[in-house]
Amino acid sequence: MGYSMVNVDDIDTAGPGGAVRFVRRELGVEAFGINWFEVPPNMAGPEHDESESGQEEVNVVVRGSAVYRVDGTEVPMRVGSFARFDPETTRQLVAGPDGVTMIAVGSRRGSYEARGPF
């Protein structure tokens, strides 16, 4: 089959507090990682980096708000905010007062080749 589709409501929750839905696994994506996060109000995620995996990540907020603690700096995130992280950058998500829902996409650096003007 040339495509796959899933609705986030049909993906089992996983991870700490059931905050993660593993979209990549459900779709069978092999080129990049993609996950859906629903983090409850004021919950802090784990401080981490992706040095070991080598993944560059982009996170986009689709509902609520959060603050990212990035190498000691607090970076506010709201609906429509995109944040890109180098693999070695230490970060920690802290959900806002209404929680935060975001999509995270990651892949190893250099695995994408731009084609065309877009």
LODREN-75254 format. One record per residue (C-alpha): residue number from 1; residue in three letters; chain; y, z negated, x. Coordinates in Angstrom, 3 decimals, padded with zeros to 6 digits. Each point is the difference from the previous one (the first is absolute). Layout:
% residues N
@num:NUM residuo:ALA cadena:A yy:Y zz:Z xx:X $
...
END
This chain:
% residues 118
@num:1 residuo:MET cadena:A yy:000.000 zz:000.000 xx:000.000 $
@num:2 residuo:GLY cadena:A yy:003.458 zz:000.917 xx:001.354 $
@num:3 residuo:TYR cadena:A yy:001.839 zz:-003.066 xx:-001.294 $
@num:4 residuo:SER cadena:A yy:-000.409 zz:-003.645 xx:-000.931 $
@num:5 residuo:MET cadena:A yy:002.022 zz:-002.197 xx:-002.329 $
@num:6 residuo:VAL cadena:A yy:000.128 zz:-003.672 xx:-000.883 $
@num:7 residuo:ASN cadena:A yy:002.314 zz:-002.272 xx:-001.975 $
@num:8 residuo:VAL cadena:A yy:001.071 zz:-003.189 xx:001.738 $
@num:9 residuo:ASP cadena:A yy:-001.153 zz:-002.027 xx:-003.017 $
@num:10 residuo:ASP cadena:A yy:-003.561 zz:001.237 xx:000.617 $
@num:11 residuo:ILE cadena:A yy:-000.139 zz:-001.244 xx:003.615 $
@num:12 residuo:ASP cadena:A yy:-001.400 zz:-003.496 xx:000.622 $
@num:13 residuo:THR cadena:A yy:002.350 zz:-002.491 xx:001.626 $
@num:14 residuo:ALA cadena:A yy:-000.789 zz:-001.253 xx:003.487 $
@num:15 residuo:GLY cadena:A yy:001.581 zz:-001.793 xx:002.924 $
@num:16 residuo:PRO cadena:A yy:001.834 zz:-003.320 xx:-000.032 $
@num:17 residuo:GLY cadena:A yy:000.730 zz:-001.022 xx:-003.581 $
@num:18 residuo:GLY cadena:A yy:-001.253 zz:003.362 xx:-001.281 $
@num:19 residuo:ALA cadena:A yy:003.281 zz:001.588 xx:001.101 $
@num:20 residuo:VAL cadena:A yy:-001.482 zz:003.267 xx:001.337 $
@num:21 residuo:ARG cadena:A yy:-001.580 zz:003.017 xx:-001.671 $
@num:22 residuo:PHE cadena:A yy:-001.663 zz:002.309 xx:002.525 $
@num:23 residuo:VAL cadena:A yy:001.128 zz:003.423 xx:-001.195 $
@num:24 residuo:ARG cadena:A yy:-001.260 zz:001.900 xx:003.057 $
@num:25 residuo:ARG cadena:A yy:-003.570 zz:-001.127 xx:-000.568 $
@num:26 residuo:GLU cadena:A yy:000.055 zz:000.930 xx:-003.675 $
@num:27 residuo:LEU cadena:A yy:001.433 zz:003.467 xx:000.662 $
@num:28 residuo:GLY cadena:A yy:-002.108 zz:000.678 xx:003.097 $
@num:29 residuo:VAL cadena:A yy:003.085 zz:000.743 xx:002.143 $
@num:30 residuo:GLU cadena:A yy:-000.870 zz:000.678 xx:003.656 $
@num:31 residuo:ALA cadena:A yy:003.386 zz:000.970 xx:001.479 $
@num:32 residuo:PHE cadena:A yy:002.007 zz:-003.202 xx:-000.624 $
@num:33 residuo:GLY cadena:A yy:-000.209 zz:-003.431 xx:-001.566 $
@num:34 residuo:ILE cadena:A yy:001.675 zz:-000.751 xx:-003.328 $
@num:35 residuo:ASN cadena:A yy:-000.073 zz:-003.260 xx:-001.928 $
@num:36 residuo:TRP cadena:A yy:001.713 zz:-001.605 xx:-003.005 $
@num:37 residuo:PHE cadena:A yy:001.304 zz:-003.560 xx:000.386 $
@num:38 residuo:GLU cadena:A yy:001.010 zz:-002.366 xx:-002.803 $
@num:39 residuo:VAL cadena:A yy:001.332 zz:-003.181 xx:001.585 $
@num:40 residuo:PRO cadena:A yy:000.894 zz:-002.996 xx:-002.191 $
@num:41 residuo:PRO cadena:A yy:003.496 zz:-001.534 xx:000.019 $
@num:42 residuo:ASN cadena:A yy:001.061 zz:-001.609 xx:003.284 $
@num:43 residuo:MET cadena:A yy:-003.405 zz:000.512 xx:001.661 $
@num:44 residuo:ALA cadena:A yy:000.056 zz:000.695 xx:003.730 $
@num:45 residuo:GLY cadena:A yy:-002.533 zz:002.443 xx:001.380 $
@num:46 residuo:PRO cadena:A yy:-001.554 zz:-000.346 xx:003.439 $
@num:47 residuo:GLU cadena:A yy:002.173 zz:000.633 xx:003.033 $
@num:48 residuo:HIS cadena:A yy:-001.615 zz:002.929 xx:001.819 $
@num:49 residuo:ASP cadena:A yy:000.339 zz:003.231 xx:001.911 $
@num:50 residuo:GLU cadena:A yy:-002.227 zz:003.064 xx:000.257 $
@num:51 residuo:SER cadena:A yy:-000.245 zz:000.185 xx:003.806 $
@num:52 residuo:GLU cadena:A yy:-003.778 zz:-000.034 xx:-000.128 $
@num:53 residuo:SER cadena:A yy:-000.316 zz:002.778 xx:-002.599 $
@num:54 residuo:GLY cadena:A yy:002.954 zz:001.998 xx:001.363 $
@num:55 residuo:GLN cadena:A yy:001.198 zz:000.709 xx:-003.524 $
@num:56 residuo:GLU cadena:A yy:003.583 zz:000.841 xx:-000.821 $
@num:57 residuo:GLU cadena:A yy:000.662 zz:-001.260 xx:-003.537 $
@num:58 residuo:VAL cadena:A yy:002.407 zz:000.777 xx:-002.819 $
@num:59 residuo:ASN cadena:A yy:000.379 zz:-002.372 xx:-002.935 $
@num:60 residuo:VAL cadena:A yy:001.916 zz:000.827 xx:-003.186 $
@num:61 residuo:VAL cadena:A yy:000.973 zz:-002.511 xx:-002.682 $
@num:62 residuo:VAL cadena:A yy:-000.737 zz:001.236 xx:-003.526 $
@num:63 residuo:ARG cadena:A yy:000.675 zz:-003.237 xx:-001.911 $
@num:64 residuo:GLY cadena:A yy:001.714 zz:-003.323 xx:000.767 $
@num:65 residuo:SER cadena:A yy:001.483 zz:-000.937 xx:003.361 $
@num:66 residuo:ALA cadena:A yy:-000.929 zz:-001.516 xx:003.338 $
@num:67 residuo:VAL cadena:A yy:001.200 zz:-000.832 xx:003.463 $
@num:68 residuo:TYR cadena:A yy:-001.745 zz:001.254 xx:003.111 $
@num:69 residuo:ARG cadena:A yy:000.218 zz:-002.278 xx:003.009 $
@num:70 residuo:VAL cadena:A yy:000.020 zz:002.576 xx:002.788 $
@num:71 residuo:ASP cadena:A yy:-000.036 zz:-001.329 xx:003.551 $
@num:72 residuo:GLY cadena:A yy:002.085 zz:-002.985 xx:-001.153 $
@num:73 residuo:THR cadena:A yy:002.443 zz:001.955 xx:-002.203 $
@num:74 residuo:GLU cadena:A yy:-000.063 zz:-000.199 xx:-003.820 $
@num:75 residuo:VAL cadena:A yy:000.161 zz:003.443 xx:-001.598 $
@num:76 residuo:PRO cadena:A yy:000.528 zz:000.075 xx:-003.801 $
@num:77 residuo:MET cadena:A yy:-002.105 zz:002.421 xx:-002.053 $
@num:78 residuo:ARG cadena:A yy:000.596 zz:001.100 xx:-003.593 $
@num:79 residuo:VAL cadena:A yy:-001.352 zz:002.684 xx:-002.318 $
@num:80 residuo:GLY cadena:A yy:000.199 zz:003.317 xx:001.819 $
@num:81 residuo:SER cadena:A yy:000.191 zz:-001.538 xx:003.499 $
@num:82 residuo:PHE cadena:A yy:-002.199 zz:001.590 xx:002.670 $
@num:83 residuo:ALA cadena:A yy:-000.776 zz:-001.855 xx:003.239 $
@num:84 residuo:ARG cadena:A yy:-001.706 zz:001.612 xx:003.011 $
@num:85 residuo:PHE cadena:A yy:-001.652 zz:-002.143 xx:002.664 $
@num:86 residuo:ASP cadena:A yy:-001.116 zz:000.859 xx:003.515 $
@num:87 residuo:PRO cadena:A yy:-003.546 zz:-001.248 xx:000.664 $
@num:88 residuo:GLU cadena:A yy:001.177 zz:-002.713 xx:002.400 $
@num:89 residuo:THR cadena:A yy:002.737 zz:-001.339 xx:-002.293 $
@num:90 residuo:THR cadena:A yy:-000.701 zz:-003.484 xx:-001.363 $
@num:91 residuo:ARG cadena:A yy:000.737 zz:-000.320 xx:-003.697 $
@num:92 residuo:GLN cadena:A yy:-000.546 zz:-002.318 xx:-002.946 $
@num:93 residuo:LEU cadena:A yy:000.606 zz:000.781 xx:-003.660 $
@num:94 residuo:VAL cadena:A yy:001.492 zz:-002.706 xx:-002.219 $
@num:95 residuo:ALA cadena:A yy:000.068 zz:000.862 xx:-003.702 $
@num:96 residuo:GLY cadena:A yy:003.192 zz:-000.596 xx:-001.953 $
@num:97 residuo:PRO cadena:A yy:000.439 zz:-002.280 xx:-003.033 $
@num:98 residuo:ASP cadena:A yy:-001.630 zz:002.568 xx:-002.341 $
@num:99 residuo:GLY cadena:A yy:-002.713 zz:001.032 xx:002.456 $
@num:100 residuo:VAL cadena:A yy:-000.308 zz:003.432 xx:001.554 $
@num:101 residuo:THR cadena:A yy:-002.171 zz:003.058 xx:-000.541 $
@num:102 residuo:MET cadena:A yy:-000.117 zz:002.497 xx:002.827 $
@num:103 residuo:ILE cadena:A yy:-001.969 zz:002.908 xx:001.364 $
@num:104 residuo:ALA cadena:A yy:-000.973 zz:-000.058 xx:003.680 $
@num:105 residuo:VAL cadena:A yy:-000.908 zz:003.177 xx:001.903 $
@num:106 residuo:GLY cadena:A yy:-001.229 zz:000.023 xx:003.584 $
@num:107 residuo:SER cadena:A yy:-001.444 zz:002.279 xx:002.632 $
@num:108 residuo:ARG cadena:A yy:-000.306 zz:000.127 xx:003.762 $
@num:109 residuo:ARG cadena:A yy:003.034 zz:001.410 xx:001.727 $
@num:110 residuo:GLY cadena:A yy:-000.203 zz:003.649 xx:000.928 $
@num:111 residuo:SER cadena:A yy:-002.572 zz:000.855 xx:-002.667 $
@num:112 residuo:TYR cadena:A yy:002.535 zz:001.879 xx:-002.143 $
@num:113 residuo:GLU cadena:A yy:001.308 zz:003.445 xx:000.945 $
@num:114 residuo:ALA cadena:A yy:003.148 zz:001.096 xx:-001.838 $
@num:115 residuo:ARG cadena:A yy:-000.267 zz:003.448 xx:-001.547 $
@num:116 residuo:GLY cadena:A yy:002.898 zz:002.004 xx:-001.347 $
@num:117 residuo:PRO cadena:A yy:003.521 zz:-001.183 xx:-000.725 $
@num:118 residuo:PHE cadena:A yy:-000.999 zz:-002.860 xx:-002.325 $
END
